């Protein structure tokens, strides 16, 4: 054998090594391709679940300020009724707010039953909040029910106050009143619900030892801070199969 033949045979690749390298490279890319395919399938399944199968109803509210409890003519009164409500729909479908208002109640009943609370309905039109929308609502009108409340002008508060009928509640020293907001809500899942949110309690106190006037200036116990963290009104998860 010549020297040139020996050199040529020495430079030639070994077939077994070539085959092993190819198998290793092929196996790596095959595993990578399968992993990417499985990941893509998993992401597609999650996307389909959250966008198509899962349905949520999620409505929150921010209240600018709370009405003031006072005593006028020996009756429980609510003043500073002009408010701003900001509704936040974080759910997957539209939500309608059909009715809004305030209510006074005994703290024990927690405004849970309409028969145990004196309602004061806001004179506003029904509101529809689309999914992902934030809607601000100015409230400057109340519908005072003759059975519970009567409205009158008040120069001290520079506006309207409403007085609660003494047959429903007569202010006394030491009595505690719960003020709530209530809402009638309908969802895109054809569910109608009445939601009540306790805002604060107030204890009626005598202004001074020399005066028999009762008021509530220092007796507030807030359940939610006005203008703070949104108050959840509706929070419901479901799917297209059980809505």
N, C-alpha and C positions, 0 to 999 in steps of 0.2 A: 504494500500500500504506500502510495506517495505521501509526501508531507502535506501537499494541498488537500488530499482526500481526508487526512487526519484532522486538519483544521476545519474543513467543512462539516465533518461529523461532530466535532466538539462544539460548534456554534449552533447546531440544530437544536430546537426546543424539545424537551421530553414530552411526549404525548400524554403520559399519565398526569403530569403536573398541570398541563394546559386544561385537561378535562376537569380536574379538581377545582381549579380557579374559576372556571366557567360555572360549575355547579354552585360554588359558594356565592358568586355574584348573582346568579339567577335566583338562588334561594333568598338572598337578602332583598332583592327587588320584589320578589313574589310576596314575601311577608309584609314588606312596606306597603305594597299595593292593597293587600287584603286589609291591613290595619286602617289605611285611609278610607277604604270602601266601607268598613264597619263603622268608623267614626262618622262618615257622611250619612250613613243610614240612620245612626243614632240621632244626629242633629236634625235630620228630616223628620224623624218620628216625634222628637220633642217639639219642633216647630208646628207640626200638624196637630199635636195635642193642645198646645197653648193657643193656637190661632183658630182651630176648628172645633175640637172636642170640648175643651174646658170653657165654661162660661161663668163669669163672675158678675156680681152686683156689689158695687163698692161706692158709697156716697158719703162724703164728709162735708162738714160745715164749719165756717169761721164766723163768729158773731162779733160785730164791732164793739158793742158795749151792751150792758144789761140795763133794763129799765129799773128805775129807782122805786123802792117801796117807801111809802110815807103814810101818815094818818091825816086825813082831811075830813073835818066835820064828824069826827068820831067814827070814821069809816076807813077801811083799808084802801089805799090808793096806789096806783101805778103811774109813774110820771116818766118823762124822757123816753117816750115810746118810739121816736124816730130812730131807725136802726139801719144797718147794712148787713145783709146776709151774703156770704160768699160760698157757693156750692161747688164742690170738686168731685167730678165723676171719674173715678179711676177704674171702673169696671169695663166689661166688654160690650155693653149695650146701653142704649138710652134709658134714662130714668125720669119719670114724671113726678113732680111735687104738686099734689092737688090742693092741699090745704095747709096753712101754717098759722100758728098762734101761740099765745102764752096761756098759762094756767096757774092758779093758786090752789094749794092743797095742804092738807095735814101731812107732815113728814112721814108719818107711819104708813099712809097709803101710797106714798111715792108717786102720786099723779098717775098711777097705773090704770085706773078705771075712770071713764068719763062721768060716771055717776058720783065719783068722789072728788071731783075737781071742778073749779069754776073757770070755764074756758073764756078766753078773749081772742077772737079770731081776727087775724090780719086781713084787711081788705085788699088782697092781691090776686092777680089772675094766676091760673095754673101755669106751671113752669116745666119745660122739658130741657134736660141737660144731656147733651150727646156724650158718647164715650170719649174720654180724654179731654173734655171741655171744663173750663172754670167759668162760672157765671156769677156776676155780682148783682145783687138785687137791693134796691133802695125801698125801705118800708116807711111810709109816712101816713098810713091810714089804718085805723082799727074799726072793727065792726062790734060795737058794744052791744051785747045782748041785754035786753031789758030785764031778763030774769035774774042775771047775775050782776052785770056792770052797767053803769051809766057814765057817760062822758060829760066833761065840763071844761071850760077854759080856766087856765090858772096863770096869773101874771108872774108868780114866783118862779115857775118852771118855764115861763115864756112859751107856752103851748098848751096842749090838751093833756088832761089827766083823766083816768077812769076810776070810779069808785065802786067798791064791791058792796053788794046789798048786805045789810046787817043781819038779815034773816039767814044768810049763808054763813057769814063769819062776823063776829063782833070782836073788835080788837080789845085785848086785855093784857095787862102787864105780865110778862113772862111767857106769853104765848109765842110759839114758833110757827112760822109760815114757810112752806116750800114753794119756790117759783120754778116752773118748768117751761120748756118750749115743746110744742108737739107738732107733728107733721103727719100728713096722710100721703103715702108714697105708692106708686105703681111702677113695676119693673117690666122690662121687655120679655120676661118669662111669664107674664100674665099673673103676677103675684101682687096683691094689694096688702099693704101693712100700715099700721098706725104706730109710729115711733115717738116715744116720749124721752126727753133729755132733761134730767134735773140740773138746773143752773146754779141755784144757791138757796140756802136757808137763811132766814133772818129772824132774830129774836126781838120782840117788841119790849122796849124799855122805857121807864119813866125818865123824862129829861132831867129833872132835878128833884130834890126833896121838897122844894117849895112849890113845884108845879105838878099838876096832875096830868099834864099832857104826855101822851105816849108817842114815841117815835122809834125809828129803827136805824139811826145813823151809824151806830157803832156795833151793830149785831150781825154783820154779814159773815157768812161762811160759804165761800165760793167752792163749787164742785169743779168748774172749769174756768180757767183764766180767760176773760174776754180778749179777743184779738190774738190769742196764743195758738197753741197746738190745735189742729183741726179736730172737731168732735165727730166721731163716726156715727152715722145714722143708719147705714145699711152695710153689712159685710157678710156676703153669702157666696160660697163656692158651689159649683155644680158642673154637670156635663150636659151634652146634647141629649143624653139618654135619660136623665132623671130630672130635667127641668119641668 
